[in-house]
């Protein structure tokens, strides 16, 4: 499960960085993979699934959340 967590984390970082670049008018994913629209869609779906996976499993993987500290 650690490898799945790491892949999901990397995809989430890629997605976050891409959204940051989109704010400045540059879409890195489409720039790199724009000639393959199906692959671009797969990347977006994988980023979305990664975000969902990490949102649902975050507490069991996060050292800060596991420490029992309250907000």
matplotlib code that plots the C-alpha trace (Angstrom):
import matplotlib.pyplot as plt

x = [0.0, 2.9, 3.7, 0.1, 0.2, 3.4, 2.1, -1.1, 0.9, 3.1, 0.1, -1.6, 1.5, 1.6, -2.0, -1.6, 1.5, -0.4, -3.4, -0.9, 0.5, -3.0, -3.6, -0.8, -2.2, 0.1, -1.1, 1.9, 0.0, -1.6, 1.7, 3.5, 0.7, -1.6, -1.1, -2.7, -6.0, -6.9, -3.7, -4.4, -7.8, -6.3, -3.8, -6.6, -8.7, -5.7, -5.0, -8.6, -8.7, -5.4, -7.0, -10.0, -7.8, -5.7, -8.7, -10.2, -7.0, -5.2, -5.7, -4.2, -1.0, -0.4, 1.9, 0.3, -3.2, -2.0, -0.5, -3.9, -3.5, -6.7, -7.2]
y = [0.0, 2.4, 2.3, 3.2, 6.0, 7.4, 7.2, 9.0, 11.6, 12.3, 12.5, 14.9, 17.1, 17.1, 18.1, 20.8, 22.3, 22.1, 24.0, 26.6, 27.0, 27.2, 30.3, 31.9, 30.7, 27.7, 24.1, 21.8, 18.5, 19.7, 21.2, 17.9, 15.5, 17.8, 15.7, 12.8, 14.1, 10.6, 10.5, 14.0, 12.8, 9.7, 11.9, 14.1, 11.1, 9.6, 12.9, 13.1, 9.5, 10.1, 13.1, 11.0, 8.2, 10.5, 12.3, 9.0, 7.4, 10.5, 10.0, 6.5, 7.7, 11.1, 11.3, 14.6, 13.1, 9.9, 11.9, 12.6, 16.3, 18.4, 21.5]
z = [0.0, 0.5, -3.2, -4.0, -1.5, -3.1, -6.6, -5.5, -3.7, -6.8, -9.0, -6.6, -6.5, -10.4, -10.5, -7.9, -9.7, -13.0, -11.5, -10.2, -13.7, -15.2, -13.1, -15.1, -18.5, -18.9, -18.8, -18.5, -19.0, -22.2, -23.3, -22.8, -23.9, -26.0, -29.2, -27.3, -25.9, -24.6, -22.6, -21.2, -20.0, -18.4, -16.5, -15.3, -14.2, -12.4, -10.6, -9.5, -8.3, -6.4, -4.7, -3.7, -2.5, -0.4, 1.0, 2.1, 3.5, 4.7, 8.4, 8.4, 6.6, 8.2, 11.2, 12.3, 12.2, 14.0, 16.9, 18.3, 18.4, 18.3, 16.2]

ax = plt.figure().add_subplot(projection="3d")
ax.plot(x, y, z, "-o")
ax.set_aspect("equal")
plt.show()
